[in-house]
Amino acid sequence: MPQPEAIFAPWSDDPALAAEVERLRVAGQRVISGLPGQQGGAQEMGCIQELRLSDGQWRLVRL
């Protein structure tokens, strides 16, 4: 069975981001979390979506 397409979550200590990552994972999504000081980002990790902070909300953005 193929793995679900990946979502990238940037490094952040924001509890709202942690909650959104958990919600997505419980829903069966594959979320790859960035690390502090990590080189490269979503596309380099093979992700098709990325969580981005917009107007105080973490939203999925298609890459």
Secondary structure, 3 states (H helix, E strand, C coil): CCCCCEEEECCCCCHHHHHHHHHHHHCCCEEEECCCCCCCCCHHHCCCEEEEEECCEEEEEEC
